[in-house]
Amino acid sequence: MKILGIETSCDETSCAVVENGTRVLSNVIFSQIKLHAKTGGVVPEVAAREHVVKIIPVLKSALDKAKLSMDEIDAIAVTARPGLLSSLLIGTTTANTLGLFSGKPVIPVQHIEGHIYSNWLDGDGGNSMGTEAIQKNAPKFPILILTVSGGHNEIFLMRDHMKFELIGETVDDAAGEAFDKVARLLGLPYPGGPSIMKAAETGNKNAFKFPRAMMKDKTFNFSFSGIKTSVLYFMEKEKRAGRKPTKKFVNDVAASFQEAVIDALATKLMMAVKKYPNIKEVHLAGGVSANIKLREEIAHRLKSLNDSNGAKITFRYPQKFEYCTDNAAMIASAGYFKSNLDQSLSRAACEYVEASAEF
């Protein structure tokens, strides 16, 4: 089954074709990062206008790269929520129009569902593995999933396809949002995640001690507003003292901040792992899943746990960087598994999909 995915929830215009939820035939992404770097963040009206300009060329490119026509597409999956409403509307309008004229069903996908299914995507477009091998390598349930992005931060227990139990979430800022704001304080370019990670490479992670909130709390919830404020006050104190930030100083702050965030994320995740000892896999998803240090820390802690108690918990994160950030391949994958559970979605005539900014 070939699904055309459409993603326009924020500042990436993306269309993709995915076969059977795993095999990526094409994944075209137009990023607006350079455009929004001028303002240090996404301006909704600007993002929506850019989606209008790019959506048709990106759609055509995705079909061309997959070497398919709309007649060969079985269904259309589109991000319907949450996100910037003006941006979402471009994607849902495109999907609804395509569905109307092609007679293909349109499947609404929740954005976080898409990120979760990024771990089902094959890393090489299925070129080296047949269908049997892909299925054998597919994730095994139950799974604990840590989603980390600019707008969301959750831990889910996933018992089967499309069966998610939210067991932890941020009570204020998401980790990705904290990365963006701290990068701005340090004078680093947008987006903050990659900039902080790069600066931290040559920084001393033990140079400064920043707070890890809710570490004694027995829930699996997060809080990142405190560390953001702590860095703000620290930088203001340095400024009042007349000290100009050197490159070494900025790198040390970046490394220390990153260390604190990673420690908080990994600690809460491992608390959840110990609470649910029967899980078979741990997944990392969302834009911040591209952070190498976060991947390494979770892998290290899971290995220590596996070594100590004989567990065999598998750790996964998206196989390509482009699957970490917003992309249509993950939306197509989620749409496929969603339609498998509800056959009416893949058989029914096109129904109008509404966009919503709400989670």
URBEL-V202239 format. One record per helix or strand of 2 or more residues. SS is the DSSP state (h for helix, s for strand). FROM is the first residue (numbers start at 1). LEN is the number of residues. If there is no record, write none. Layout:
BEGIN
SS/FROM/LEN, SS/FROM/LEN
END
This chain:
BEGIN
s/2/6, s/12/8, s/23/9, h/33/5, h/44/23, h/70/3, s/75/7, h/85/18, s/105/6, h/111/10, h/131/6, s/143/6, s/153/8, s/163/8, h/175/11, h/192/9, h/225/16, h/247/29, s/281/5, h/287/4, h/292/18, s/314/4, h/321/4, h/328/14, h/343/5
END
